[in-house]
Amino acid sequence: MLSPHEFDGYEASLSLFEGLGLEPLEVSQMVGAVVSFIGGAAKAVADTRTAEQATGMPEDEWWRVRSGLLEELAVDESWSERYPTITRLQAARVFDQPDRDPDDTSGYLEHEEITAFEFGLTLLLDGLATRIDPGTSQRP
C-alpha cells in the first residue's frame, strides 16, 4: 500500500546506488533486496514483541515452561541421530547466546532476531559491494 511519502523514500533509496557503475535493473534489485531484508527482520522482531499477547506470558517464561520437555526430547538417542547439526551446535553452547551483553534485557528470540539481522545485513551489504565498480564511485 502506498503511503503519502512512499515515492520520496523509494527515490532516496534508489539514489543511494546511482553513480556506482550499476545497471538500472541492478539498482532496483539491490534496493528491493535491502528493503525486503529489513522488512522481514522488523516483522520477526515485532512478532517476538507481541508473542506475550498471544501466549499470555512473557517470552522467557514461555520458554522456561517448555524447557523441561525440550530437555526430555534431547536426551533420547534418536534425537542426536535425527538432528546431528542441532546436537553439535548445542554441545558448543551456541544456543546459550555466548555473545550476549550481560546488560541486554531483551527476550531470547528478540535477541536472536536482532543478532541475525546485524550479521545478515553485514553479509548482504558486503555482497552488494562486490557488484559495485570501484572505478565509478562518482555520485551525481
C-alpha positions as CSV (number, residue, x, y, z in Angstrom):
1,M,0.0,0.0,0.0
2,L,1.3,3.4,-0.9
3,S,1.8,6.0,1.9
4,P,1.9,9.7,1.3
5,H,5.7,9.8,1.1
6,E,6.4,6.3,-0.3
7,F,7.9,7.6,-3.5
8,D,10.1,10.0,-1.6
9,G,11.6,7.1,0.4
10,Y,11.9,5.0,-2.8
11,E,13.6,7.8,-4.7
12,A,16.0,8.4,-1.8
13,S,16.8,4.6,-1.6
14,L,17.4,4.3,-5.3
15,S,19.6,7.4,-5.5
16,L,22.0,5.8,-3.0
17,F,23.1,3.4,-5.7
18,E,23.3,6.0,-8.5
19,G,26.8,6.6,-10.0
20,L,28.2,3.3,-8.8
21,G,28.5,1.6,-12.2
22,L,25.4,-0.5,-11.8
23,E,22.9,-1.4,-14.4
24,P,19.4,0.2,-13.8
25,L,17.9,-3.3,-13.1
26,E,20.7,-3.9,-10.5
27,V,19.9,-0.7,-8.8
28,S,16.2,-1.6,-8.5
29,Q,17.0,-5.2,-7.3
30,M,19.6,-4.0,-4.8
31,V,17.1,-1.7,-3.2
32,G,14.5,-4.4,-3.2
33,A,16.9,-6.8,-1.5
34,V,17.8,-4.4,1.2
35,V,14.2,-3.3,1.8
36,S,12.9,-6.9,1.9
37,F,15.6,-8.0,4.3
38,I,15.0,-5.1,6.7
39,G,11.2,-5.5,6.4
40,G,11.5,-9.3,7.2
41,A,13.7,-8.6,10.2
42,A,11.5,-5.9,11.5
43,K,8.5,-8.2,11.3
44,A,10.3,-11.0,13.1
45,V,11.3,-8.6,16.0
46,A,7.7,-7.3,16.1
47,D,6.4,-10.9,16.3
48,T,8.6,-11.7,19.3
49,R,7.4,-8.5,21.0
50,T,3.7,-9.4,20.5
51,A,4.1,-13.0,21.5
52,E,3.2,-12.3,25.1
53,Q,-0.3,-11.1,23.9
54,A,-0.8,-14.4,22.0
55,T,0.5,-16.7,24.8
56,G,-0.4,-14.8,27.9
57,M,3.1,-15.0,29.3
58,P,6.4,-13.2,28.7
59,E,8.7,-14.9,26.2
60,D,11.3,-16.1,28.7
61,E,8.7,-17.6,30.9
62,W,7.1,-19.4,27.9
63,W,10.5,-20.9,27.1
64,R,11.2,-21.8,30.7
65,V,7.9,-23.7,31.0
66,R,8.7,-25.7,27.9
67,S,12.4,-26.2,28.5
68,G,11.8,-29.4,30.5
69,L,10.0,-31.0,27.6
70,L,12.8,-30.0,25.2
71,E,15.4,-31.4,27.5
72,E,13.5,-34.7,27.7
73,L,13.4,-34.9,23.9
74,A,17.1,-34.1,23.5
75,V,18.3,-36.9,25.7
76,D,16.7,-39.5,23.6
77,E,19.4,-41.3,21.4
78,S,17.3,-40.8,18.3
79,W,17.4,-37.0,18.8
80,S,21.2,-36.8,18.0
81,E,20.8,-39.1,15.1
82,R,17.9,-37.2,13.7
83,Y,19.3,-33.7,14.4
84,P,23.1,-34.1,14.4
85,T,23.8,-30.5,13.5
86,I,21.5,-29.1,16.2
87,T,23.2,-31.6,18.7
88,R,26.6,-30.4,17.7
89,L,25.7,-26.7,18.0
90,Q,24.0,-27.3,21.3
91,A,27.2,-29.1,22.6
92,A,29.1,-25.9,21.5
93,R,26.6,-23.9,23.6
94,V,25.7,-21.8,20.6
95,F,22.0,-21.5,21.7
96,D,23.1,-20.1,25.1
97,Q,23.9,-16.8,23.3
98,P,27.5,-16.6,24.4
99,D,27.9,-13.2,22.7
100,R,25.0,-11.6,24.6
101,D,25.8,-8.5,26.6
102,P,25.0,-9.0,30.3
103,D,23.0,-5.8,30.3
104,D,20.8,-6.9,27.4
105,T,17.2,-7.3,28.8
106,S,15.6,-8.4,25.5
107,G,13.9,-11.7,25.3
108,Y,15.7,-14.7,23.9
109,L,14.1,-14.7,20.5
110,E,14.2,-10.9,20.1
111,H,17.9,-11.1,20.8
112,E,18.3,-13.9,18.3
113,E,16.4,-11.9,15.6
114,I,18.4,-8.7,16.2
115,T,21.7,-10.6,16.2
116,A,20.8,-12.5,13.0
117,F,19.7,-9.1,11.4
118,E,23.0,-7.5,12.2
119,F,25.0,-10.4,10.9
120,G,22.8,-10.8,7.8
121,L,22.8,-7.1,7.0
122,T,26.6,-7.2,7.0
123,L,26.6,-10.2,4.7
124,L,24.1,-8.6,2.4
125,L,25.9,-5.2,2.1
126,D,29.3,-6.9,1.6
127,G,27.7,-8.9,-1.2
128,L,26.2,-5.9,-2.8
129,A,29.6,-4.1,-2.5
130,T,31.1,-6.8,-4.8
131,R,28.8,-5.7,-7.6
132,I,29.9,-2.0,-7.4
133,D,32.6,-1.0,-9.9
134,P,35.3,0.7,-7.8
135,G,36.3,2.9,-10.7
136,T,32.9,4.6,-10.9
137,S,32.5,5.9,-7.4
138,Q,31.3,9.3,-8.6
139,R,27.9,10.2,-7.4
140,P,25.5,12.6,-9.2
